[in-house]
Amino acid sequence: MNKAEMIEIVAAKAKASKAATTVVVAAAIEAISEALAKGENVQFIGFGTFSVQDRKARTGRNPQTGKEMKIPAKKVVRFKPGAALTAAANAKGKKKK
């Protein structure tokens, strides 16, 4: 599913226009991004938790040349799925739409 498909599904379920749903989805993504930029966790009970973690600098290899290179430290976004999301992903007997 991509963003456009998600907007279409949410608009249908909420009985709202696609334009209004697009604004809401964009605002939600922006709010999550801003919270992560501040270093805050974003938790949706049953769905999962977004968090930011530091990745240390390390030495890697260029796969084409085999030459060692330094990979700088950076922050990465992590997602830990909640129990309900994990259960939904593992549900047996459900048909895909």
Secondary structure, DSSP 8 states (H G I E B T S, - for coil): --HHHHHHHHHHHHT--HHHHHHHHHHHHHHHHHHHHTT--EEETTTEEEEEEEE--EEEE-TTT--EEEE--EEEEEEEE-HHHHHHHT-SS----
